[in-house]
């Protein structure tokens, strides 16, 4: 879905949330466990629409804007970005907030 989108870098949320894994990783807003780490991409409106469909927004996951601390190796800056939040905390809590396939 994001092929051809501009990679902006790695970052982490300014605020703390909880990341769970149950086959796939998902984030919930109601538990402030850790900052969530991930990649940040600039996507066009069509790609965002496709991602909304994939994530089931707004009925399954809800897309919300959050502040991201972007690490570009030279300095840190913040940017507002979209993240999809779930409501169900079933699964395995990932206390680090960083999902990697090598952990599973």
N, C-alpha and C positions, 0 to 999 in steps of 0.2 A: 503493500500500500504506500510506503514512503519512498520507494525507488525514485530517484530523480529529485528528491527534496534536499534542501541545503542543510547539511549537518552544522550546527552552531557550536557544538562542544558538549562536554560532560558537565553536569551540574547536580545540585542537590536542593531540596526544598528548604526555604528559610525556616518554616514551621515544622513541627514534628507530627507525624501520622503513624499509622501501623500498616505494615505490609504483611500479608498472608499469602501462602501458596497452597493451592489445591489443584494440582495439574498445571495451572497458570498463576502468575502472581497478580495480586490485586491489592489496592490501597483503600483503607477506610479512614475517615476523618475524625471519628469519635474517640480514638485512642492515641494520645500523644506519646508514642514510643521512641521514634527516631526520625531524623531527616531522611527523606527518600532520595536515593541516588539513581541517576539515569542519564540517558542521552537526550539532547534537545535538538529538534529539527524545526525548520521553518517550512510550513506546508501551505499550499494554496487552498482556496475555498472548496474546490472539488475534492481534494484529498481529505480535508477535514470532514466533509460530508460522508465520504466513504468510511473514514475511521469511526464517525458517529454510528453508522450502520453496523459496523463490525462490533463495536462495544455496546450496542443496544441503548445508546443515549436517546432520550432521558429515562427510559423505563427500566433498564437493567443497571447500567452504570450511568453516573451523572458527571458531565464534564463541567469543571469549575476552573477559574483562573487562580493561580497561586504564584507567589514570588519565588523565583529560582536564583540561587547563587551560582553563577556561571564561572567555571574555572578554565581560563584560557592559557594557563601555564606562565603568563607574565603578570597578570593582575586578576583580581576578582571583581566582578560586577554583578548586578542583579537585573533580572528581566522578568516580566510577567509572562506566564505560559499556561497552557491548558493541561490539566491532568484529569483522568477519569477516576472517580471514587465509587466504591461499592458500599453496601451497607451490612453485608453478612461477614461475620468474623470467623466462620468455620474454616478449617484448614490449619496449616502450621504457621505460627508466627515467625517472621524473619526479623529478629531484633535489630540487625544491622541496617535494615532498610535498603539493602543492596541485593538484587536478585541476579544470580548467575547460574547458568545451566550446570556448571561444574560442581555445584553444591548438591545436585540431585541425581 
